Structure formats: C-alpha cells, structure tokens
Amino acid sequence: VLDAMQRDAGPLAELRVDGGATANRLLMQLQADALQRPLLRSAQPEATAWGAAALAGMQAGLWAHPPEQGLAERYEPGPLLDRSAWREALGRVS
C-alpha cells in the first residue's frame, strides 16, 4: 500500500495513523520498522468519526475551523528489516 501511495503522492517522510489498531504499541512499532518511516499516532483514535463531528460543528456555527486533533505518540523506525522474504511472498499471491 505504501508503494502505491508513493507512486501517487511522491515520497512520504512520515505516516499519520488512526483507528483502533493504533492502540497496539507493538503493532505500531513493527509497522514503523517494516516501512522505515516514522508513524504519528493521532490523539483521536477514530479520526473519521471525529472529522464528521467537526464538520457538523462547523456547519452548525460552533467554530470556524475544527479544533486540532493533536498527536499522541511518534514511533521511529528501528533497524531495517529484511523485506526480501515478504516481497517474495507477495509475488506469489499477486
């Protein structure tokens, strides 16, 4: 997925993540290591619901701009993992 995103958007220096799985610190660190990119976990774990509520608040005139979500944690990538076996497995199923 990261490769496809970078083909469309260019190089990504970091990734912002949200959702229930981001509560798992081990998973976030493994992803940062595997992708060799920092992961920035949102302080708001359900950004989609938060975004819908923020837009509704803007429409209702509660604020002109939605409040900032902020960041809860930053995961820095560790040593580069050997991705050759992973790419080989992907080649078998694609």
N, CA, C and O atoms as a CHARMM CRD file, in Angstrom:
* protein
*
  376
    1    1 VAL  N      0.83600  -1.18700   0.00000 PROA 1      0.00000
    2    1 VAL  CA     0.00000   0.00000   0.00000 PROA 1      0.00000
    3    1 VAL  C      0.87900   1.24800   0.00000 PROA 1      0.00000
    4    1 VAL  O      0.58400   2.22500  -0.68900 PROA 1      0.00000
    5    2 LEU  N      1.95800   1.20800   0.77600 PROA 2      0.00000
    6    2 LEU  CA     2.85300   2.36700   0.82000 PROA 2      0.00000
    7    2 LEU  C      3.44000   2.64700  -0.55900 PROA 2      0.00000
    8    2 LEU  O      3.53000   3.80300  -0.97200 PROA 2      0.00000
    9    3 ASP  N      3.83600   1.60300  -1.26800 PROA 3      0.00000
   10    3 ASP  CA     4.38800   1.78700  -2.61500 PROA 3      0.00000
   11    3 ASP  C      3.37000   2.46300  -3.53000 PROA 3      0.00000
   12    3 ASP  O      3.72600   3.36900  -4.28400 PROA 3      0.00000
   13    4 ALA  N      2.12100   2.03900  -3.47600 PROA 4      0.00000
   14    4 ALA  CA     1.06800   2.63800  -4.30300 PROA 4      0.00000
   15    4 ALA  C      0.83500   4.09800  -3.91000 PROA 4      0.00000
   16    4 ALA  O      0.66000   4.95700  -4.77400 PROA 4      0.00000
   17    5 MET  N      0.83300   4.37400  -2.61200 PROA 5      0.00000
   18    5 MET  CA     0.64400   5.74900  -2.15900 PROA 5      0.00000
   19    5 MET  C      1.76700   6.64600  -2.66600 PROA 5      0.00000
   20    5 MET  O      1.52000   7.77500  -3.09000 PROA 5      0.00000
   21    6 GLN  N      2.99400   6.14800  -2.62200 PROA 6      0.00000
   22    6 GLN  CA     4.12900   6.95400  -3.05900 PROA 6      0.00000
   23    6 GLN  C      4.14800   7.13900  -4.57300 PROA 6      0.00000
   24    6 GLN  O      4.62700   8.16100  -5.06600 PROA 6      0.00000
   25    7 ARG  N      3.63200   6.16100  -5.31400 PROA 7      0.00000
   26    7 ARG  CA     3.52000   6.35600  -6.76400 PROA 7      0.00000
   27    7 ARG  C      2.56300   7.51200  -7.06400 PROA 7      0.00000
   28    7 ARG  O      2.78500   8.27900  -8.00000 PROA 7      0.00000
   29    8 ASP  N      1.50300   7.63300  -6.27000 PROA 8      0.00000
   30    8 ASP  CA     0.51100   8.68700  -6.49400 PROA 8      0.00000
   31    8 ASP  C      0.92800  10.03300  -5.90400 PROA 8      0.00000
   32    8 ASP  O      0.71300  11.07600  -6.52000 PROA 8      0.00000
   33    9 ALA  N      1.52100  10.00800  -4.71900 PROA 9      0.00000
   34    9 ALA  CA     1.77400  11.25200  -3.99100 PROA 9      0.00000
   35    9 ALA  C      3.24300  11.65400  -3.91600 PROA 9      0.00000
   36    9 ALA  O      3.55100  12.77000  -3.49700 PROA 9      0.00000
   37   10 GLY  N      4.14200  10.78100  -4.31000 PROA 10     0.00000
   38   10 GLY  CA     5.56400  11.05000  -4.14200 PROA 10     0.00000
   39   10 GLY  C      6.04900  10.52100  -2.81400 PROA 10     0.00000
   40   10 GLY  O      5.27000   9.93900  -2.05900 PROA 10     0.00000
   41   11 PRO  N      7.33100  10.71500  -2.50900 PROA 11     0.00000
   42   11 PRO  CA     7.90100  10.16800  -1.27500 PROA 11     0.00000
   43   11 PRO  C      7.17900  10.67900  -0.02300 PROA 11     0.00000
   44   11 PRO  O      6.84900  11.86000   0.08100 PROA 11     0.00000
   45   12 LEU  N      6.94700   9.78300   0.90200 PROA 12     0.00000
   46   12 LEU  CA     6.28600  10.12800   2.16400 PROA 12     0.00000
   47   12 LEU  C      7.30300  10.01300   3.28900 PROA 12     0.00000
   48   12 LEU  O      7.81500   8.92800   3.56200 PROA 12     0.00000
   49   13 ALA  N      7.59500  11.12800   3.93900 PROA 13     0.00000
   50   13 ALA  CA     8.59300  11.13700   5.00600 PROA 13     0.00000
   51   13 ALA  C      8.07000  10.50700   6.28600 PROA 13     0.00000
   52   13 ALA  O      8.84300   9.95700   7.07100 PROA 13     0.00000
   53   14 GLU  N      6.75200  10.58600   6.50200 PROA 14     0.00000
   54   14 GLU  CA     6.13700  10.02800   7.70300 PROA 14     0.00000
   55   14 GLU  C      4.70100   9.65600   7.38200 PROA 14     0.00000
   56   14 GLU  O      4.13700  10.09900   6.38200 PROA 14     0.00000
   57   15 LEU  N      4.11700   8.83200   8.24800 PROA 15     0.00000
   58   15 LEU  CA     2.73400   8.39300   8.05600 PROA 15     0.00000
   59   15 LEU  C      1.93000   8.71700   9.30300 PROA 15     0.00000
   60   15 LEU  O      2.38200   8.47400  10.42100 PROA 15     0.00000
   61   16 ARG  N      0.75100   9.26000   9.11200 PROA 16     0.00000
   62   16 ARG  CA    -0.16500   9.52100  10.22500 PROA 16     0.00000
   63   16 ARG  C     -1.16800   8.37300  10.28400 PROA 16     0.00000
   64   16 ARG  O     -1.74100   7.98100   9.26700 PROA 16     0.00000
   65   17 VAL  N     -1.36900   7.84700  11.47400 PROA 17     0.00000
   66   17 VAL  CA    -2.22000   6.67500  11.63000 PROA 17     0.00000
   67   17 VAL  C     -3.29300   6.93400  12.68300 PROA 17     0.00000
   68   17 VAL  O     -3.08900   7.68200  13.63900 PROA 17     0.00000
   69   18 ASP  N     -4.44700   6.28900  12.47600 PROA 18     0.00000
   70   18 ASP  CA    -5.52100   6.33800  13.46500 PROA 18     0.00000
   71   18 ASP  C     -6.29900   5.04400  13.35000 PROA 18     0.00000
   72   18 ASP  O     -6.01600   4.21800  12.48200 PROA 18     0.00000
   73   19 GLY  N     -7.27200   4.86500  14.21900 PROA 19     0.00000
   74   19 GLY  CA    -8.07700   3.65000  14.23200 PROA 19     0.00000
   75   19 GLY  C     -7.76500   2.81500  15.46000 PROA 19     0.00000
   76   19 GLY  O     -6.77800   3.04700  16.15800 PROA 19     0.00000
   77   20 GLY  N     -8.61500   1.85000  15.70500 PROA 20     0.00000
   78   20 GLY  CA    -8.49900   1.02700  16.90400 PROA 20     0.00000
   79   20 GLY  C     -7.17900   0.29300  17.03400 PROA 20     0.00000
   80   20 GLY  O     -6.66300   0.13900  18.14100 PROA 20     0.00000
   81   21 ALA  N     -6.61700  -0.17000  15.90700 PROA 21     0.00000
   82   21 ALA  CA    -5.36900  -0.93900  15.96200 PROA 21     0.00000
   83   21 ALA  C     -4.19000  -0.09900  16.43300 PROA 21     0.00000
   84   21 ALA  O     -3.17800  -0.65000  16.86600 PROA 21     0.00000
   85   22 THR  N     -4.30000   1.22400  16.35800 PROA 22     0.00000
   86   22 THR  CA    -3.17900   2.06800  16.76300 PROA 22     0.00000
   87   22 THR  C     -2.94900   2.04600  18.27300 PROA 22     0.00000
   88   22 THR  O     -1.92600   2.54000  18.74800 PROA 22     0.00000
   89   23 ALA  N     -3.87200   1.48900  19.02000 PROA 23     0.00000
   90   23 ALA  CA    -3.67500   1.34500  20.47100 PROA 23     0.00000
   91   23 ALA  C     -2.63300   0.27800  20.78300 PROA 23     0.00000
   92   23 ALA  O     -2.10100   0.23100  21.89200 PROA 23     0.00000
   93   24 ASN  N     -2.34300  -0.57600  19.80900 PROA 24     0.00000
   94   24 ASN  CA    -1.35800  -1.63800  19.99300 PROA 24     0.00000
   95   24 ASN  C      0.02700  -1.08000  19.66400 PROA 24     0.00000
   96   24 ASN  O      0.39200  -0.93800  18.49700 PROA 24     0.00000
   97   25 ARG  N      0.78200  -0.76900  20.70000 PROA 25     0.00000
   98   25 ARG  CA     2.09600  -0.15100  20.51400 PROA 25     0.00000
   99   25 ARG  C      3.07200  -1.05600  19.77500 PROA 25     0.00000
  100   25 ARG  O      3.87900  -0.58100  18.97400 PROA 25     0.00000
  101   26 LEU  N      3.00300  -2.35600  20.04000 PROA 26     0.00000
  102   26 LEU  CA     3.89200  -3.28700  19.33800 PROA 26     0.00000
  103   26 LEU  C      3.60300  -3.26200  17.83700 PROA 26     0.00000
  104   26 LEU  O      4.52800  -3.21800  17.02600 PROA 26     0.00000
  105   27 LEU  N      2.33900  -3.29100  17.47400 PROA 27     0.00000
  106   27 LEU  CA     1.96800  -3.23900  16.06100 PROA 27     0.00000
  107   27 LEU  C      2.47400  -1.96200  15.40600 PROA 27     0.00000
  108   27 LEU  O      2.99000  -2.00500  14.28900 PROA 27     0.00000
  109   28 MET  N      2.33400  -0.83000  16.08200 PROA 28     0.00000
  110   28 MET  CA     2.78500   0.43700  15.51400 PROA 28     0.00000
  111   28 MET  C      4.30100   0.44200  15.32500 PROA 28     0.00000
  112   28 MET  O      4.80000   0.92100  14.30700 PROA 28     0.00000
  113   29 GLN  N      5.03300  -0.09200  16.30900 PROA 29     0.00000
  114   29 GLN  CA     6.48900  -0.12100  16.17800 PROA 29     0.00000
  115   29 GLN  C      6.92400  -1.06500  15.06000 PROA 29     0.00000
  116   29 GLN  O      7.84700  -0.75300  14.30800 PROA 29     0.00000
  117   30 LEU  N      6.25900  -2.22500  14.94800 PROA 30     0.00000
  118   30 LEU  CA     6.58200  -3.16100  13.87400 PROA 30     0.00000
  119   30 LEU  C      6.33800  -2.51900  12.50500 PROA 30     0.00000
  120   30 LEU  O      7.12100  -2.71300  11.57500 PROA 30     0.00000
  121   31 GLN  N      5.25800  -1.76200  12.38900 PROA 31     0.00000
  122   31 GLN  CA     4.97600  -1.10100  11.11000 PROA 31     0.00000
  123   31 GLN  C      6.01300  -0.02200  10.80700 PROA 31     0.00000
  124   31 GLN  O      6.46100   0.09900   9.66600 PROA 31     0.00000
  125   32 ALA  N      6.39500   0.75300  11.79800 PROA 32     0.00000
  126   32 ALA  CA     7.42600   1.77300  11.58500 PROA 32     0.00000
  127   32 ALA  C      8.72900   1.11200  11.14300 PROA 32     0.00000
  128   32 ALA  O      9.40600   1.60400  10.24000 PROA 32     0.00000
  129   33 ASP  N      9.07500  -0.00100  11.78000 PROA 33     0.00000
  130   33 ASP  CA    10.30200  -0.72200  11.41700 PROA 33     0.00000
  131   33 ASP  C     10.21300  -1.26800   9.99800 PROA 33     0.00000
  132   33 ASP  O     11.14400  -1.10200   9.21000 PROA 33     0.00000
  133   34 ALA  N      9.11000  -1.91300   9.67000 PROA 34     0.00000
  134   34 ALA  CA     8.95800  -2.53800   8.35900 PROA 34     0.00000
  135   34 ALA  C      8.91400  -1.50300   7.24000 PROA 34     0.00000
  136   34 ALA  O      9.46300  -1.73300   6.16300 PROA 34     0.00000
  137   35 LEU  N      8.26400  -0.36400   7.48600 PROA 35     0.00000
  138   35 LEU  CA     8.10600   0.66000   6.45500 PROA 35     0.00000
  139   35 LEU  C      9.26300   1.65800   6.42000 PROA 35     0.00000
  140   35 LEU  O      9.40700   2.43000   5.47200 PROA 35     0.00000
  141   36 GLN  N     10.08300   1.62600   7.47000 PROA 36     0.00000
  142   36 GLN  CA    11.19100   2.57200   7.60000 PROA 36     0.00000
  143   36 GLN  C     10.71800   4.01200   7.47400 PROA 36     0.00000
  144   36 GLN  O     11.33400   4.83700   6.79800 PROA 36     0.00000
  145   37 ARG  N      9.59700   4.28800   8.15000 PROA 37     0.00000
  146   37 ARG  CA     9.02500   5.63200   8.21400 PROA 37     0.00000
  147   37 ARG  C      8.53600   5.85900   9.63300 PROA 37     0.00000
  148   37 ARG  O      8.06100   4.92000  10.27200 PROA 37     0.00000
  149   38 PRO  N      8.64000   7.08400  10.14300 PROA 38     0.00000
  150   38 PRO  CA     8.01500   7.38400  11.42300 PROA 38     0.00000
  151   38 PRO  C      6.49100   7.28600  11.29800 PROA 38     0.00000
  152   38 PRO  O      5.92000   7.67600  10.28000 PROA 38     0.00000
  153   39 LEU  N      5.84900   6.76900  12.32800 PROA 39     0.00000
  154   39 LEU  CA     4.38600   6.74000  12.40200 PROA 39     0.00000
  155   39 LEU  C      3.96300   7.74000  13.45600 PROA 39     0.00000
  156   39 LEU  O      4.50400   7.75000  14.56200 PROA 39     0.00000
  157   40 LEU  N      3.00200   8.57900  13.12100 PROA 40     0.00000
  158   40 LEU  CA     2.47100   9.56900  14.05200 PROA 40     0.00000
  159   40 LEU  C      1.04100   9.16800  14.38300 PROA 40     0.00000
  160   40 LEU  O      0.15100   9.23500  13.53500 PROA 40     0.00000
  161   41 ARG  N      0.83300   8.74800  15.63200 PROA 41     0.00000
  162   41 ARG  CA    -0.49400   8.29000  16.05300 PROA 41     0.00000
  163   41 ARG  C     -1.30400   9.47200  16.54300 PROA 41     0.00000
  164   41 ARG  O     -0.86800  10.23500  17.40400 PROA 41     0.00000
  165   42 SER  N     -2.48800   9.60700  15.97900 PROA 42     0.00000
  166   42 SER  CA    -3.39200  10.68800  16.32900 PROA 42     0.00000
  167   42 SER  C     -3.85800  10.55900  17.77300 PROA 42     0.00000
  168   42 SER  O     -4.04400   9.45300  18.28000 PROA 42     0.00000
  169   43 ALA  N     -4.04500  11.69500  18.42600 PROA 43     0.00000
  170   43 ALA  CA    -4.62100  11.69000  19.76800 PROA 43     0.00000
  171   43 ALA  C     -6.08100  11.25400  19.73000 PROA 43     0.00000
  172   43 ALA  O     -6.63800  10.80900  20.73400 PROA 43     0.00000
  173   44 GLN  N     -6.69200  11.38900  18.55200 PROA 44     0.00000
  174   44 GLN  CA    -8.07800  10.96200  18.35800 PROA 44     0.00000
  175   44 GLN  C     -8.03800   9.63700  17.59000 PROA 44     0.00000
  176   44 GLN  O     -7.78900   9.63100  16.38500 PROA 44     0.00000
  177   45 PRO  N     -8.28100   8.51000  18.28100 PROA 45     0.00000
  178   45 PRO  CA    -8.13500   7.21600  17.59900 PROA 45     0.00000
  179   45 PRO  C     -9.13800   6.99600  16.46800 PROA 45     0.00000
  180   45 PRO  O     -8.84000   6.24700  15.53700 PROA 45     0.00000
  181   46 GLU  N    -10.28600   7.60700  16.51500 PROA 46     0.00000
  182   46 GLU  CA   -11.29000   7.41900  15.44600 PROA 46     0.00000
  183   46 GLU  C    -11.44800   8.72000  14.67500 PROA 46     0.00000
  184   46 GLU  O    -12.41800   9.45400  14.86000 PROA 46     0.00000
  185   47 ALA  N    -10.48600   8.99300  13.81400 PROA 47     0.00000
  186   47 ALA  CA   -10.43700  10.27100  13.10000 PROA 47     0.00000
  187   47 ALA  C    -11.61300  10.45400  12.14300 PROA 47     0.00000
  188   47 ALA  O    -12.04600  11.58500  11.92000 PROA 47     0.00000
  189   48 THR  N    -12.13500   9.38100  11.57900 PROA 48     0.00000
  190   48 THR  CA   -13.26300   9.51500  10.65200 PROA 48     0.00000
  191   48 THR  C    -14.48900  10.05500  11.38300 PROA 48     0.00000
  192   48 THR  O    -15.12600  10.99800  10.91300 PROA 48     0.00000
  193   49 ALA  N    -14.81700   9.47000  12.51700 PROA 49     0.00000
  194   49 ALA  CA   -15.96500   9.94100  13.30100 PROA 49     0.00000
  195   49 ALA  C    -15.71700  11.35900  13.81300 PROA 49     0.00000
  196   49 ALA  O    -16.61800  12.19700  13.81100 PROA 49     0.00000
  197   50 TRP  N    -14.48400  11.61600  14.25100 PROA 50     0.00000
  198   50 TRP  CA   -14.13900  12.94200  14.73500 PROA 50     0.00000
  199   50 TRP  C    -14.30100  13.97200  13.61300 PROA 50     0.00000
  200   50 TRP  O    -14.83600  15.05900  13.83100 PROA 50     0.00000
  201   51 GLY  N    -13.83500  13.62100  12.41700 PROA 51     0.00000
  202   51 GLY  CA   -13.94600  14.53000  11.27800 PROA 51     0.00000
  203   51 GLY  C    -15.39500  14.84300  10.93600 PROA 51     0.00000
  204   51 GLY  O    -15.73400  15.98900  10.64100 PROA 51     0.00000
  205   52 ALA  N    -16.25000  13.82100  10.97500 PROA 52     0.00000
  206   52 ALA  CA   -17.67400  14.04600  10.69100 PROA 52     0.00000
  207   52 ALA  C    -18.29200  14.97500  11.73600 PROA 52     0.00000
  208   52 ALA  O    -19.07300  15.86500  11.39700 PROA 52     0.00000
  209   53 ALA  N    -17.94100  14.76600  13.00400 PROA 53     0.00000
  210   53 ALA  CA   -18.46000  15.62800  14.06900 PROA 53     0.00000
  211   53 ALA  C    -17.92000  17.05100  13.92900 PROA 53     0.00000
  212   53 ALA  O    -18.64600  18.01800  14.15800 PROA 53     0.00000
  213   54 ALA  N    -16.64600  17.17800  13.55400 PROA 54     0.00000
  214   54 ALA  CA   -16.05400  18.50400  13.38700 PROA 54     0.00000
  215   54 ALA  C    -16.73200  19.26600  12.25600 PROA 54     0.00000
  216   54 ALA  O    -17.01200  20.45700  12.38900 PROA 54     0.00000
  217   55 LEU  N    -16.99700  18.58200  11.14300 PROA 55     0.00000
  218   55 LEU  CA   -17.69300  19.24000  10.03500 PROA 55     0.00000
  219   55 LEU  C    -19.11100  19.63700  10.42000 PROA 55     0.00000
  220   55 LEU  O    -19.58600  20.70400  10.03100 PROA 55     0.00000
  221   56 ALA  N    -19.78500  18.78700  11.17900 PROA 56     0.00000
  222   56 ALA  CA   -21.13400  19.13500  11.64100 PROA 56     0.00000
  223   56 ALA  C    -21.08500  20.36300  12.54500 PROA 56     0.00000
  224   56 ALA  O    -21.94600  21.23900  12.45700 PROA 56     0.00000
  225   57 GLY  N    -20.07900  20.42300  13.41200 PROA 57     0.00000
  226   57 GLY  CA   -19.91900  21.58500  14.28500 PROA 57     0.00000
  227   57 GLY  C    -19.64900  22.85100  13.50300 PROA 57     0.00000
  228   57 GLY  O    -20.14500  23.92100  13.85700 PROA 57     0.00000
  229   58 MET  N    -18.86900  22.74100  12.44700 PROA 58     0.00000
  230   58 MET  CA   -18.61100  23.90700  11.59500 PROA 58     0.00000
  231   58 MET  C    -19.90000  24.36300  10.92000 PROA 58     0.00000
  232   58 MET  O    -20.19400  25.55700  10.86700 PROA 58     0.00000
  233   59 GLN  N    -20.66800  23.39800  10.40300 PROA 59     0.00000
  234   59 GLN  CA   -21.93200  23.72700   9.72900 PROA 59     0.00000
  235   59 GLN  C    -22.91600  24.38000  10.70200 PROA 59     0.00000
  236   59 GLN  O    -23.67300  25.27400  10.32300 PROA 59     0.00000
  237   60 ALA  N    -22.89900  23.92700  11.95300 PROA 60     0.00000
  238   60 ALA  CA   -23.81200  24.47700  12.95600 PROA 60     0.00000
  239   60 ALA  C    -23.31600  25.81000  13.50900 PROA 60     0.00000
  240   60 ALA  O    -24.01100  26.44700  14.30000 PROA 60     0.00000
  241   61 GLY  N    -22.13300  26.23300  13.10400 PROA 61     0.00000
  242   61 GLY  CA   -21.61100  27.52000  13.55600 PROA 61     0.00000
  243   61 GLY  C    -20.92400  27.46600  14.90700 PROA 61     0.00000
  244   61 GLY  O    -20.70500  28.50900  15.52300 PROA 61     0.00000
  245   62 LEU  N    -20.57800  26.28400  15.38300 PROA 62     0.00000
  246   62 LEU  CA   -19.90700  26.17800  16.68100 PROA 62     0.00000
  247   62 LEU  C    -18.46700  26.68600  16.61500 PROA 62     0.00000
  248   62 LEU  O    -17.94500  27.19600  17.60600 PROA 62     0.00000
  249   63 TRP  N    -17.83200  26.55000  15.46900 PROA 63     0.00000
  250   63 TRP  CA   -16.48200  27.06300  15.25900 PROA 63     0.00000
  251   63 TRP  C    -16.24000  27.25400  13.76800 PROA 63     0.00000
  252   63 TRP  O    -16.88500  26.61700  12.93400 PROA 63     0.00000
  253   64 ALA  N    -15.30700  28.13400  13.44600 PROA 64     0.00000
  254   64 ALA  CA   -14.98500  28.40300  12.04700 PROA 64     0.00000
  255   64 ALA  C    -14.05900  27.33300  11.48100 PROA 64     0.00000
  256   64 ALA  O    -14.14700  26.99000  10.30300 PROA 64     0.00000
  257   65 HSD  N    -13.17700  26.81100  12.31800 PROA 65     0.00000
  258   65 HSD  CA   -12.24100  25.77000  11.91900 PROA 65     0.00000
  259   65 HSD  C    -12.27700  24.67900  12.98900 PROA 65     0.00000
  260   65 HSD  O    -12.37300  24.98200  14.17800 PROA 65     0.00000
  261   66 PRO  N    -12.20200  23.42900  12.58000 PROA 66     0.00000
  262   66 PRO  CA   -12.24300  22.36300  13.58700 PROA 66     0.00000
  263   66 PRO  C    -11.02800  22.41900  14.50300 PROA 66     0.00000
  264   66 PRO  O     -9.94400  22.80300  14.06500 PROA 66     0.00000
  265   67 PRO  N    -11.19100  22.04600  15.75900 PROA 67     0.00000
  266   67 PRO  CA   -10.05700  22.02000  16.68000 PROA 67     0.00000
  267   67 PRO  C     -9.01700  20.99000  16.21700 PROA 67     0.00000
  268   67 PRO  O     -9.34500  20.00600  15.55500 PROA 67     0.00000
  269   68 GLU  N     -7.78200  21.24000  16.57500 PROA 68     0.00000
  270   68 GLU  CA    -6.70300  20.31200  16.21800 PROA 68     0.00000
  271   68 GLU  C     -6.87200  19.00100  16.97300 PROA 68     0.00000
  272   68 GLU  O     -7.27300  18.98700  18.13700 PROA 68     0.00000
  273   69 GLN  N     -6.56300  17.90600  16.29900 PROA 69     0.00000
  274   69 GLN  CA    -6.62100  16.59500  16.93500 PROA 69     0.00000
  275   69 GLN  C     -5.39900  16.34900  17.80700 PROA 69     0.00000
  276   69 GLN  O     -5.51000  15.76800  18.88600 PROA 69     0.00000
  277   70 GLY  N     -4.26200  16.77800  17.35500 PROA 70     0.00000
  278   70 GLY  CA    -3.02700  16.56300  18.08500 PROA 70     0.00000
  279   70 GLY  C     -2.47800  15.15900  17.87600 PROA 70     0.00000
  280   70 GLY  O     -3.13600  14.29800  17.29200 PROA 70     0.00000
  281   71 LEU  N     -1.27800  14.95100  18.35700 PROA 71     0.00000
  282   71 LEU  CA    -0.61900  13.66000  18.23200 PROA 71     0.00000
  283   71 LEU  C     -0.44100  13.04000  19.60200 PROA 71     0.00000
  284   71 LEU  O     -0.13100  13.72800  20.57400 PROA 71     0.00000
  285   72 ALA  N     -0.64000  11.72600  19.66800 PROA 72     0.00000
  286   72 ALA  CA    -0.48400  11.01700  20.92400 PROA 72     0.00000
  287   72 ALA  C      0.92100  10.44200  21.05500 PROA 72     0.00000
  288   72 ALA  O      1.54000  10.54400  22.11500 PROA 72     0.00000
  289   73 GLU  N      1.42500   9.84000  19.98600 PROA 73     0.00000
  290   73 GLU  CA     2.74300   9.20900  20.04000 PROA 73     0.00000
  291   73 GLU  C      3.39600   9.24200  18.67400 PROA 73     0.00000
  292   73 GLU  O      2.73500   9.35500  17.64100 PROA 73     0.00000
  293   74 ARG  N      4.71200   9.14200  18.70300 PROA 74     0.00000
  294   74 ARG  CA     5.50500   9.05100  17.48200 PROA 74     0.00000
  295   74 ARG  C      6.35900   7.79700  17.60100 PROA 74     0.00000
  296   74 ARG  O      7.04100   7.59000  18.60600 PROA 74     0.00000
  297   75 TYR  N      6.31700   6.96800  16.57500 PROA 75     0.00000
  298   75 TYR  CA     7.10600   5.73900  16.54000 PROA 75     0.00000
  299   75 TYR  C      8.19000   5.89700  15.48600 PROA 75     0.00000
  300   75 TYR  O      7.89000   6.05500  14.30200 PROA 75     0.00000
  301   76 GLU  N      9.44100   5.85600  15.90500 PROA 76     0.00000
  302   76 GLU  CA    10.57000   5.96400  14.99300 PROA 76     0.00000
  303   76 GLU  C     10.95700   4.57500  14.51100 PROA 76     0.00000
  304   76 GLU  O     10.91800   3.61400  15.27900 PROA 76     0.00000
  305   77 PRO  N     11.33100   4.46700  13.24100 PROA 77     0.00000
  306   77 PRO  CA    11.72600   3.15200  12.73800 PROA 77     0.00000
  307   77 PRO  C     13.03400   2.68700  13.36000 PROA 77     0.00000
  308   77 PRO  O     13.94300   3.48000  13.60600 PROA 77     0.00000
  309   78 GLY  N     13.10800   1.38400  13.60900 PROA 78     0.00000
  310   78 GLY  CA    14.33300   0.76600  14.09400 PROA 78     0.00000
  311   78 GLY  C     15.17300   0.30700  12.91300 PROA 78     0.00000
  312   78 GLY  O     15.00900   0.79700  11.79600 PROA 78     0.00000
  313   79 PRO  N     16.05900  -0.62200  13.16400 PROA 79     0.00000
  314   79 PRO  CA    16.91800  -1.12200  12.07500 PROA 79     0.00000
  315   79 PRO  C     16.09400  -1.68300  10.92500 PROA 79     0.00000
  316   79 PRO  O     15.01500  -2.24100  11.12300 PROA 79     0.00000
  317   80 LEU  N     16.62800  -1.52200   9.72400 PROA 80     0.00000
  318   80 LEU  CA    15.95600  -2.00400   8.52500 PROA 80     0.00000
  319   80 LEU  C     15.78100  -3.50600   8.58300 PROA 80     0.00000
  320   80 LEU  O     16.73600  -4.24500   8.82200 PROA 80     0.00000
  321   81 LEU  N     14.55000  -3.95600   8.36200 PROA 81     0.00000
  322   81 LEU  CA    14.24700  -5.38900   8.34100 PROA 81     0.00000
  323   81 LEU  C     14.49400  -5.93400   6.93900 PROA 81     0.00000
  324   81 LEU  O     14.40500  -5.20100   5.95400 PROA 81     0.00000
  325   82 ASP  N     14.80100  -7.20700   6.85800 PROA 82     0.00000
  326   82 ASP  CA    14.97700  -7.86200   5.55900 PROA 82     0.00000
  327   82 ASP  C     13.59900  -8.08200   4.96200 PROA 82     0.00000
  328   82 ASP  O     12.83700  -8.92300   5.43900 PROA 82     0.00000
  329   83 ARG  N     13.27600  -7.32900   3.92000 PROA 83     0.00000
  330   83 ARG  CA    11.95200  -7.40900   3.30800 PROA 83     0.00000
  331   83 ARG  C     11.91700  -8.35500   2.12100 PROA 83     0.00000
  332   83 ARG  O     10.87400  -8.48800   1.48100 PROA 83     0.00000
  333   84 SER  N     13.03000  -9.02000   1.80700 PROA 84     0.00000
  334   84 SER  CA    13.06900  -9.86500   0.61400 PROA 84     0.00000
  335   84 SER  C     12.08100 -11.02400   0.71100 PROA 84     0.00000
  336   84 SER  O     11.40500 -11.33300  -0.27000 PROA 84     0.00000
  337   85 ALA  N     11.98200 -11.67300   1.87500 PROA 85     0.00000
  338   85 ALA  CA    11.04000 -12.78500   2.02700 PROA 85     0.00000
  339   85 ALA  C      9.60000 -12.28400   1.90300 PROA 85     0.00000
  340   85 ALA  O      8.75100 -12.96800   1.33000 PROA 85     0.00000
  341   86 TRP  N      9.32900 -11.11300   2.43000 PROA 86     0.00000
  342   86 TRP  CA     7.98500 -10.52900   2.33400 PROA 86     0.00000
  343   86 TRP  C      7.64200 -10.24200   0.87600 PROA 86     0.00000
  344   86 TRP  O      6.54500 -10.57100   0.42400 PROA 86     0.00000
  345   87 ARG  N      8.55500  -9.63900   0.14500 PROA 87     0.00000
  346   87 ARG  CA     8.30400  -9.33300  -1.27200 PROA 87     0.00000
  347   87 ARG  C      8.14600 -10.61200  -2.09000 PROA 87     0.00000
  348   87 ARG  O      7.34800 -10.66100  -3.02600 PROA 87     0.00000
  349   88 GLU  N      8.90600 -11.64300  -1.73600 PROA 88     0.00000
  350   88 GLU  CA     8.76200 -12.92500  -2.43500 PROA 88     0.00000
  351   88 GLU  C      7.37100 -13.50700  -2.20700 PROA 88     0.00000
  352   88 GLU  O      6.73800 -14.00200  -3.13900 PROA 88     0.00000
  353   89 ALA  N      6.89900 -13.44700  -0.96700 PROA 89     0.00000
  354   89 ALA  CA     5.55800 -13.95100  -0.64800 PROA 89     0.00000
  355   89 ALA  C      4.49800 -13.15400  -1.39000 PROA 89     0.00000
  356   89 ALA  O      3.53200 -13.73100  -1.89100 PROA 89     0.00000
  357   90 LEU  N      4.66000 -11.84300  -1.46900 PROA 90     0.00000
  358   90 LEU  CA     3.70400 -11.00900  -2.20200 PROA 90     0.00000
  359   90 LEU  C      3.67100 -11.38900  -3.68000 PROA 90     0.00000
  360   90 LEU  O      2.60700 -11.40600  -4.29900 PROA 90     0.00000
  361   91 GLY  N      4.83400 -11.69200  -4.23800 PROA 91     0.00000
  362   91 GLY  CA     4.91000 -12.07100  -5.63100 PROA 91     0.00000
  363   91 GLY  C      4.15500 -13.36600  -5.92700 PROA 91     0.00000
  364   91 GLY  O      3.65700 -13.56000  -7.03600 PROA 91     0.00000
  365   92 ARG  N      4.07400 -14.23400  -4.94800 PROA 92     0.00000
  366   92 ARG  CA     3.35600 -15.49700  -5.13900 PROA 92     0.00000
  367   92 ARG  C      1.84300 -15.32000  -5.18600 PROA 92     0.00000
  368   92 ARG  O      1.15100 -16.10100  -5.83900 PROA 92     0.00000
  369   93 VAL  N      1.33100 -14.32200  -4.51400 PROA 93     0.00000
  370   93 VAL  CA    -0.12600 -14.15500  -4.43700 PROA 93     0.00000
  371   93 VAL  C     -0.66300 -13.08300  -5.37600 PROA 93     0.00000
  372   93 VAL  O     -1.87600 -12.99100  -5.56400 PROA 93     0.00000
  373   94 SER  N      0.21200 -12.26600  -5.97300 PROA 94     0.00000
  374   94 SER  CA    -0.29200 -11.21000  -6.84100 PROA 94     0.00000
  375   94 SER  C     -0.42900 -11.67300  -8.26400 PROA 94     0.00000
  376   94 SER  O     -0.84300 -10.89900  -9.12700 PROA 94     0.00000
